[in-house]
Amino acid sequence: MILITPDDGPDGLADAITSVQKQLSDMRQELDRLYDRIQAGELDDISETGKKITDIRQWLKLAVEAEVYLEKRRKEKEGIVHDFAVNLDEARSSIGSKLDSLRQSKSDQ
């Protein structure tokens, strides 16, 4: 069977996601600085301040939505469903050890 996977190489989606994550982080920092300036009263025009606060809220909402989507995608890629994943190799090893113990105890009888 041939398994076809998306290109996660240097030119693939992984680089784009990394870039978006960095941009979101930078944007949040810039918006935090702008919000601090507004709270400190450094912007004099009240209507302009209100507009900037509305813009900040909209951009932060978009940033949070993008971060939630990226986190969901990361979990799906790692096989995490409903906030947990099954480590099949570890389960196989554990079951094998228990079966070995059962075999050993049976042969000791």
Secondary structure, DSSP 4 states (H G I P E B T S, - for coil): --------STTSHHHHHHHHHHHHHHHHHHHHHHHHHHHTT----HHHHHHHHHHHHHHHHHHHHHHHHHHHHHHHHTT-BTTB---HHHHHHHHHHHHHHHHHHHHH-
